[in-house]
Amino acid sequence: MNRPYTLFCDSTCDLPEERLSKMDCRILPLTFEIDGKSFTTETISMQEFYRRMREDAVTKTSQVAVGVCEDAFEEEIKKGRDVLYLAFSSGLSGTYNSALVARDNLLEKYPEAKISVVDSLAASSGEGLLLIYAEQKKREGMTIDELTSWIEVNRFHICHVFTVDDLKYLFRGGRVSRAAALAGTVLGIKPVLNVDNDGHLIPQGKIRGRRQSINKLGEMIRERKGNNLNAIVTMSHGDCIEDARYAEKMMKEIFGEDTEVVIAYTGPVIGAHSGPGTLALFFWGDYR
């Protein structure tokens, strides 16, 4: 007989709180610092976070600690429940590895438990979109083994395309050279990127002008979406809601007016590296 199980994800899924509150899942927090002081998303607003970034505050982020994973998982195991953890991309964070260590520690103590740790190979609201689908499948009655297999097969269909407004944040994170960052600032060049099958950020081109870069994202979506039905797509933004509304209209033109577009802030853990003005669009496609 299959035991009940709890679906976990982490705060980098960047879904609106009102949606998460209606979903049958638990969220583990990644932490971040601003000018040496630790914060969580409960202790600072997204508007304030991005205001501080625009004022050149120094930001740092941390993965979920092994102990945090272990405590959260053990709490469910003591209730007689198994655990399925959908983790932030291993290509961008050590959180997945922390969860594997926590799993191994707990299985020594609770050998009868089942703890499934799955690398989402996704980030931000792309991870969130995969969580939406996974939670739906859980509600439909998939067992922990069935859902683990489903995620491992279908995670590569969660496409990420995004652009940033200022290259200096990607430069700080080692994603672009100093020369490219300076040239981009002077010339108004906006990079467009995607996430590959290993969960890494991959540059796809450089576009001059903000609106043109968003339109380029639309072209990338049309190339990848195939004939898949996208009743739900997601989007995250770095405090640039007007650009997000423009992109929302574009996505409805691509996928249909009845498509639900879930819009959220790019959270601090990812926003600390991508910066204000980040705009990322996520959908189910044929390929990444």
Secondary structure, 3 states (H helix, E strand, C coil): CCCCEEEEEEHHHCCCHHHHCCCCCEEECCEEEECCEEECCCCCCHHHHHHHHHCCCCEEEECCCHHHHHHHHHHHHCCCCEEEEEECCCCCCCHHHHHHHHHHHHHHHCCCCCEEEEECCCCHHHHHHHHHHHHHHHHCCCCHHHHHHHHHHHHHHEEEEEECCCCHHHHHCCCCCHHHHHHHHHHCEEEEEEECCCCCEEEEEEEECHHHHHHHHHHHHHHHCCCCCCCEEEEEECCCHHHHHHHHHHHHHHHCCCCEEEEEECCHHHHHHHCCCCEEEEEECCCC
